[in-house]
Every structure is written in structure tokens, then in C-alpha cells.
Amino acid sequence: MSEIIIGSFLILGSLVILLAALGVVKMPDIYLRMSATTKAATLGISIILISTGLHFGTTEIISRTILIVLFLMITAPVASHLLGRAAYLNKLPLWDKTVRDDLGESLRNKQATEKEQEL
């Protein structure tokens, strides 16, 4: 019975990672690609790691698996955010149908505030 659960988790994790790969191919700009990839790949790798922990079943392996999953959940979104910000500051274009540009508004407000403080 446990082999079926572990196998199901492995297949589910692989499908989620495949979804991340499709996001890279289908999304129109780098910002949406990073969003799809980070979310789906982190979830997919976490599911696969959980199935690995269940397969070996020792306390040591399960605790390491939990720590690795927590580390991934903390670091992957932060790294993606920083890469997206660097791409924006290097003026990589947004998708034509982008509705909001929150970072651009924030940077303009910051520049306006700095100019007011100089006066």
C-alpha cells in the first residue's frame, strides 16, 4: 500500500514539474515565466522529496526532508523576486497586455520623495 502512495506522490511531483516547464515555454515574458516556474517547481520538488522521505521512513531522512522542503519554500520565492527585480531594473520589457506595474510606481514615488527631500 505504501508503494502506491509513494509512487503516486512521485508521479504527482513529476507532473507539477512538467507544468513548470510548460510555464517556461508558454508564458509571454520573463516575469510570468519566473512566477510559473518558481511556484510549480518548488511544489513539485517538495512533493518528490516528501515521497522520498516516506520511502526511506527513518526519522533522520524524514527530518532532513522536512528541512530541505522548508529551505526551498523560503529561498526559492526570495531568489525569484530578486531575479525579477534585477530584470526589471535592467529594463527587460513587460508583456504588452500587462495591466499593473507596481514596481515602476514604487520606484517613481521613491524618486519623487528623494527629490522633495533634496529641496
C-alpha positions as CSV (number, residue, x, y, z in Angstrom):
1,M,0.0,0.0,0.0
2,S,2.8,2.4,0.9
3,E,4.4,1.8,-2.5
4,I,1.2,3.0,-4.2
5,I,1.2,6.2,-2.2
6,I,4.9,6.9,-2.8
7,G,4.5,6.2,-6.5
8,S,1.5,8.5,-6.6
9,F,3.5,11.3,-5.0
10,L,6.4,10.8,-7.4
11,I,4.0,10.9,-10.4
12,L,2.2,14.0,-9.0
13,G,5.5,15.8,-8.3
14,S,6.8,15.0,-11.8
15,L,3.6,16.3,-13.3
16,V,3.8,19.5,-11.3
17,I,7.4,20.0,-12.5
18,L,6.2,19.3,-16.1
19,L,3.7,22.1,-15.5
20,A,6.6,24.4,-14.5
21,A,8.4,23.5,-17.8
22,L,5.3,24.3,-19.8
23,G,5.1,27.6,-18.0
24,V,8.5,28.5,-19.2
25,V,7.6,27.7,-22.8
26,K,4.1,29.2,-22.8
27,M,4.4,32.4,-20.8
28,P,5.0,35.6,-22.8
29,D,7.6,37.4,-20.6
30,I,10.3,36.7,-18.1
31,Y,8.3,37.8,-15.1
32,L,5.4,35.4,-15.8
33,R,7.9,32.6,-16.6
34,M,9.7,33.1,-13.3
35,S,6.4,33.1,-11.4
36,A,5.2,29.9,-13.0
37,T,8.5,28.2,-12.7
38,T,9.2,29.1,-9.1
39,K,5.8,28.2,-7.8
40,A,5.3,24.9,-9.7
41,A,8.9,23.7,-9.4
42,T,9.1,24.4,-5.7
43,L,5.8,22.5,-5.1
44,G,6.9,19.6,-7.4
45,I,10.3,19.2,-5.8
46,S,8.7,19.3,-2.4
47,I,6.2,16.5,-3.3
48,I,9.0,14.4,-4.7
49,L,11.1,14.9,-1.6
50,I,8.2,14.0,0.6
51,S,7.8,10.8,-1.3
52,T,11.5,10.1,-0.8
53,G,11.2,10.6,2.9
54,L,8.2,8.3,3.0
55,H,10.1,5.7,1.1
56,F,13.0,5.5,3.4
57,G,10.9,6.1,6.5
58,T,13.7,6.7,9.0
59,T,13.4,9.7,11.4
60,E,16.8,11.0,10.1
61,I,15.7,11.0,6.5
62,I,12.2,12.4,7.2
63,S,13.7,15.3,9.3
64,R,16.2,16.1,6.6
65,T,13.4,16.0,4.0
66,I,11.3,18.4,6.1
67,L,14.3,20.8,6.5
68,I,15.0,20.7,2.8
69,V,11.4,21.4,1.9
70,L,11.3,24.3,4.3
71,F,14.5,25.7,2.9
72,L,13.1,25.5,-0.6
73,M,9.9,27.2,0.4
74,I,11.8,30.1,2.0
75,T,14.6,30.6,-0.5
76,A,13.0,30.0,-4.0
77,P,10.4,32.8,-3.8
78,V,13.0,35.2,-2.5
79,A,15.5,34.3,-5.2
80,S,12.8,34.6,-7.9
81,H,11.8,38.0,-6.5
82,L,15.3,39.3,-6.7
83,L,15.9,38.0,-10.2
84,G,12.6,39.6,-11.3
85,R,13.7,42.9,-9.8
86,A,17.1,42.7,-11.4
87,A,15.4,42.0,-14.8
88,Y,13.1,45.0,-14.3
89,L,15.9,47.3,-13.3
90,N,17.8,46.2,-16.5
91,K,14.7,47.3,-18.4
92,L,13.6,43.9,-19.8
93,P,10.2,44.6,-21.4
94,L,6.9,43.7,-19.7
95,W,4.3,41.8,-21.7
96,D,2.2,44.0,-23.9
97,K,-1.0,43.2,-22.0
98,T,0.4,43.9,-18.6
99,V,-2.2,45.9,-16.6
100,R,-0.2,46.9,-13.5
101,D,3.4,47.9,-12.9
102,D,3.7,48.1,-9.1
103,L,7.5,48.2,-9.0
104,G,7.6,51.1,-11.6
105,E,5.1,53.1,-9.5
106,S,7.1,52.4,-6.3
107,L,10.4,53.5,-7.9
108,R,8.8,56.7,-9.3
109,N,7.3,57.5,-5.9
110,K,10.7,56.9,-4.3
111,Q,12.5,59.2,-6.7
112,A,9.9,61.9,-6.2
113,T,10.3,61.7,-2.5
114,E,14.1,61.9,-2.8
115,K,13.8,64.9,-5.0
116,E,11.5,66.6,-2.5
117,Q,13.9,65.9,0.4
118,E,16.8,67.5,-1.6
119,L,14.9,70.7,-1.8
